[in-house]
Amino acid sequence: MLVYLNETGEQSPPHIVGLHDNYEVADCCGIDETTDQANGRLITAAPELLKACEAAIAALSEDAPGCMPTEANRMAVKLCHAARDKACEL
């Protein structure tokens, strides 16, 4: 954990740095250490979560081989589309 001093010499909240394949992907500094750690883990896991959404869309779509077009599957696909779209916004 890294601790920084701000312009007035006061200690800033700790920075939680999320790493993925040894590259920094998140520098969370905010509410409290627990939240910062959770945010760092979530950001670090984002590539795998995106792949999981894409796999679920492929497996649960109504035209997927052997997939039953249930309401639960339709809702899962809708949620995965929304999450994927939000992740890919520019």
Secondary structure, 3 states (H helix, E strand, C coil): CECCECCCCCECCCEEEEEECCEEEEEECCCCHHHHHHHHHHHHHHHHHHHHHHHHHHHHCCCCCCCCCCHHHHHHHHHHHHHHHHHCCC
